[in-house]
Amino acid sequence: RILNFSFMPPPHNGVSLAEKLLLLLKDWGLDKKVMCLTVDNASSNDICVDMMKLQLKLLCNGDYFHVRCCAHILNLIVKEGLKDVDDAVSKVRECVKYCKGSQVRKQRFLESCKLCDIVYSKGLCQDVPARWNSTYLMLESVIYYKRVFSHLQVVDSNFTYCPRVDEWAKIEKICGFLKVFYEVTCAFSDSKYPTSNLYFPNVVWVRLVLKEEMESSDAFMRNM
């Protein structure tokens, strides 16, 4: 339940946030009943939490007071990883742009689908730079039409963006990696009550995937 919704005038620094939250908690008589505070990873929130710890009488001595937003952390991890995105993903982006660039190209793409005996059941997704999940959806849609793009490269001399065989392997690997983060983010977002029994197994799953990828990369480097 929303206990309070209040206008927050500038400045939005850590000190001002802490003062505002403390005032609201005291107004509701909750300043001695606080267990934790969930915020994203902005530096101003760190300062806010530190100040509130000094002012409040917290349960468990405040050991569990500062809870960071899991969805925001996942978003930061993926965005950082996509900064050094592989050239193969850039090719995929150009493939989608080309096929959606005109009605003639789209029709040629649909004809290739028929010739490759692939049902056009899902549209090609163009990703948005600010939304990493759209990159995953783009890769997923393009992988489904992999044979169609290979055929299109043969029949359309202007289409020069089709990934090579080794690049398709990279694309599938990146897509599989992003799928984990996409499904976990959906699990967080779909529930109105993302309690520990929902988010903790997903956090562990992400940790295991990251660990596995790091170990496989180390093994690959040792064998080179």
C-alpha positions in Angstrom: 0.0 0.0 0.0 1.2 3.6 -0.7 1.3 5.4 2.6 2.5 8.7 1.3 3.1 10.4 -2.1 4.8 13.7 -1.7 6.3 16.4 -3.9 10.1 16.5 -3.6 11.5 20.0 -4.5 15.1 20.4 -5.6 17.8 19.8 -4.7 17.5 16.0 -5.0 20.8 15.3 -3.1 21.2 12.7 -0.4 20.8 15.1 2.5 17.5 16.5 1.1 16.2 13.0 0.4 17.0 11.8 3.9 15.3 14.8 5.5 12.2 14.4 3.4 11.9 10.6 4.2 12.5 11.1 7.9 9.8 13.8 8.0 7.3 11.5 6.2 8.1 8.6 8.5 7.6 10.7 11.6 4.3 12.0 10.4 3.0 8.5 10.0 4.5 7.3 13.3 6.7 4.8 11.5 10.1 6.1 12.4 10.7 3.3 15.0 9.2 0.5 12.9 11.4 0.6 9.7 13.1 -2.6 8.6 14.6 -1.7 5.2 14.7 0.8 2.4 14.8 -0.2 -1.2 16.5 2.2 -3.6 18.4 2.2 -6.9 22.2 2.6 -7.1 22.4 6.4 -7.4 25.2 7.9 -5.2 22.7 10.3 -3.7 20.7 7.3 -2.3 23.9 6.0 -0.6 24.2 9.3 1.3 20.5 9.3 2.1 20.7 5.8 3.6 23.8 6.6 5.7 22.1 9.7 7.1 18.9 7.8 7.9 20.8 5.0 9.7 22.1 7.7 12.1 18.6 9.1 12.8 16.4 6.0 13.0 16.3 3.2 15.6 16.4 0.3 13.2 15.6 -3.3 13.6 18.5 -5.7 13.6 20.8 -2.7 14.2 20.3 -1.6 10.6 22.1 -4.6 9.1 19.4 -5.1 6.5 18.3 -1.5 6.1 19.9 -0.8 2.7 18.3 -3.0 0.0 19.5 -2.3 -3.5 17.0 -2.6 -6.4 17.8 -6.0 -8.1 16.1 -4.9 -11.4 18.3 -1.8 -11.6 21.4 -3.8 -10.9 20.6 -6.3 -13.7 20.0 -3.3 -16.0 23.4 -1.8 -15.2 25.2 -5.2 -15.7 23.7 -5.7 -19.2 24.2 -2.1 -20.3 27.9 -2.3 -19.3 28.3 -5.6 -21.2 26.6 -4.2 -24.4 29.0 -1.3 -24.6 31.5 -3.6 -26.2 28.9 -5.3 -28.3 30.2 -7.6 -31.0 30.3 -6.5 -34.6 28.0 -9.4 -35.4 25.2 -7.7 -33.4 25.7 -4.6 -35.4 25.2 -6.6 -38.6 22.0 -8.0 -37.2 20.8 -4.4 -36.6 21.6 -3.5 -40.2 19.8 -6.6 -41.4 16.6 -5.5 -39.7 17.0 -1.9 -40.8 17.4 -3.0 -44.4 14.4 -5.3 -44.5 12.2 -2.8 -42.8 13.5 0.1 -44.9 10.8 -0.1 -47.6 7.8 -2.0 -48.7 9.6 -3.5 -51.6 12.4 -4.9 -49.3 9.8 -6.2 -46.9 8.0 -8.0 -49.7 11.2 -9.5 -50.9 11.9 -10.7 -47.3 8.4 -12.3 -47.2 9.0 -14.1 -50.5 12.3 -15.5 -49.1 10.4 -16.8 -46.1 8.1 -18.7 -48.4 10.9 -20.1 -50.5 12.7 -21.2 -47.3 9.5 -22.8 -46.0 9.5 -20.6 -42.9 6.3 -19.2 -41.5 6.3 -15.5 -41.0 4.9 -15.8 -37.4 6.9 -13.0 -35.7 7.9 -9.6 -37.0 11.5 -8.3 -37.1 12.2 -6.2 -34.0 14.3 -3.1 -34.3 16.2 -2.5 -31.1 16.3 0.8 -29.2 19.8 1.9 -27.9 18.4 2.9 -24.5 16.6 -0.4 -23.9 18.8 -3.5 -23.8 15.8 -5.8 -23.6 14.9 -4.6 -27.1 18.3 -5.8 -28.3 17.5 -9.3 -27.0 14.1 -9.3 -28.7 15.8 -8.2 -31.9 18.4 -11.0 -31.8 15.7 -13.6 -31.0 13.6 -12.5 -33.9 16.5 -12.5 -36.4 17.8 -16.0 -35.3 14.4 -17.4 -36.2 14.9 -16.1 -39.8 18.5 -17.1 -40.1 18.0 -19.2 -43.3 15.9 -16.4 -44.8 18.7 -13.9 -44.5 21.1 -16.3 -46.0 18.8 -16.7 -48.9 18.2 -13.0 -49.2 21.9 -12.4 -49.5 22.0 -14.7 -52.6 18.9 -13.2 -54.4 19.5 -9.5 -53.5 22.8 -8.0 -54.4 22.2 -4.9 -52.4 21.8 -6.9 -49.2 25.4 -7.1 -47.8 24.8 -7.4 -44.1 24.1 -11.1 -43.6 26.3 -12.4 -40.8 28.9 -15.2 -41.6 28.5 -18.7 -40.1 30.9 -18.0 -37.3 29.1 -14.7 -36.6 25.7 -16.5 -36.4 27.2 -18.7 -33.7 28.3 -15.6 -31.7 24.8 -14.0 -32.1 23.1 -17.2 -30.8 25.5 -17.2 -27.8 24.9 -13.5 -27.0 21.1 -14.1 -27.3 21.2 -17.1 -25.0 23.2 -15.0 -22.5 20.8 -12.1 -22.6 17.8 -14.4 -22.3 18.7 -15.2 -18.7 18.7 -11.5 -17.8 15.5 -10.9 -19.8 13.6 -13.7 -18.0 14.8 -12.6 -14.6 13.8 -9.0 -15.2 10.4 -10.1 -16.4 10.0 -12.2 -13.2 10.8 -9.1 -11.1 8.5 -6.8 -13.1 5.5 -9.2 -13.4 4.9 -9.5 -9.7 3.4 -6.8 -7.5 5.1 -8.5 -4.6 8.7 -9.4 -5.6 9.5 -11.1 -2.3 12.6 -13.0 -1.5 11.2 -16.4 -2.6 10.8 -14.9 -6.1 13.9 -12.8 -6.5 16.5 -14.7 -4.6 16.5 -17.9 -6.8 16.7 -15.7 -9.9 19.7 -13.7 -8.5 21.4 -17.0 -7.8 20.7 -18.2 -11.3 22.3 -15.0 -12.8 25.3 -15.5 -10.5 25.8 -19.1 -11.7 25.5 -18.1 -15.3 28.1 -15.3 -14.9 30.4 -17.7 -13.1 30.0 -20.4 -15.7 30.7 -17.9 -18.5 33.8 -16.5 -16.7 35.2 -20.0 -16.2 34.6 -21.1 -19.8 36.3 -17.9 -21.0 39.3 -18.6 -18.7 39.5 -22.1 -20.0 39.4 -20.9 -23.6 42.2 -18.4 -22.9 44.4 -21.1 -21.3 44.0 -23.3 -24.4 45.0 -20.7 -26.8 
